[in-house]
């Protein structure tokens, strides 16, 4: 028996989600080889909900494949319809390392340009400033000056 037990309502939701999916893994005449199991494992890691197409005419063998895959890969069997098997396993959330030195991406900046004649409204422009750009006091965008490290050759010459 598979490790994940789903209620009929949960199974129905996953069947509906899988309706528009294309089969990711194809099982040929050799059946469930270790390579096929590895591919199904990686597809479950990446997608969570997958369809597997089996090119076998034996319905009992396809049902056995569905049960085997569900047991060995800790997945829930969702559906077996025709030559398609649908499996689900919750996706594992990846931990992202927070880099505090990293600068933010693009940002929108509002620039006010006052007219030379008094009494008129200032012109408001919204500019997108990328991570490698800076805004000058005049309201134009320039690339940020990068501080490049000295090469080993120039470091040796300076000594």
CORTAVEN-V254459 format. One record per residue. N is the residue number from 1. SS is DSSP state (A for helix, B for strand, O for the rest). Layout:
BEGIN
N:SS / N:SS
END
This chain:
BEGIN
1:O / 2:O / 3:O / 4:O / 5:O / 6:O / 7:O / 8:A / 9:A / 10:A / 11:A / 12:A / 13:A / 14:A / 15:A / 16:A / 17:A / 18:A / 19:O / 20:O / 21:O / 22:O / 23:O / 24:O / 25:B / 26:B / 27:B / 28:O / 29:O / 30:O / 31:O / 32:O / 33:O / 34:A / 35:A / 36:A / 37:A / 38:A / 39:A / 40:A / 41:A / 42:A / 43:A / 44:A / 45:A / 46:A / 47:A / 48:O / 49:B / 50:B / 51:B / 52:B / 53:B / 54:B / 55:O / 56:O / 57:O / 58:O / 59:A / 60:A / 61:A / 62:A / 63:A / 64:A / 65:A / 66:A / 67:A / 68:A / 69:A / 70:A / 71:A / 72:A / 73:O / 74:O / 75:O / 76:B / 77:B / 78:B / 79:B / 80:B / 81:B / 82:O / 83:O / 84:B / 85:B / 86:B / 87:B / 88:B / 89:O / 90:O / 91:O / 92:O / 93:O / 94:O / 95:O / 96:O / 97:O / 98:O / 99:O / 100:O / 101:O / 102:O / 103:O / 104:O / 105:O / 106:O / 107:B / 108:B / 109:B / 110:B / 111:B / 112:B / 113:B / 114:O / 115:O / 116:O / 117:O / 118:O / 119:O / 120:O / 121:O / 122:O / 123:B / 124:B / 125:B / 126:B / 127:B / 128:B / 129:B / 130:O / 131:O / 132:O / 133:B / 134:B / 135:B / 136:O / 137:O / 138:O / 139:O / 140:O / 141:B / 142:B / 143:B / 144:O / 145:O / 146:O / 147:O / 148:O / 149:O / 150:O / 151:O / 152:A / 153:A / 154:A / 155:A / 156:A / 157:A / 158:A / 159:O
END
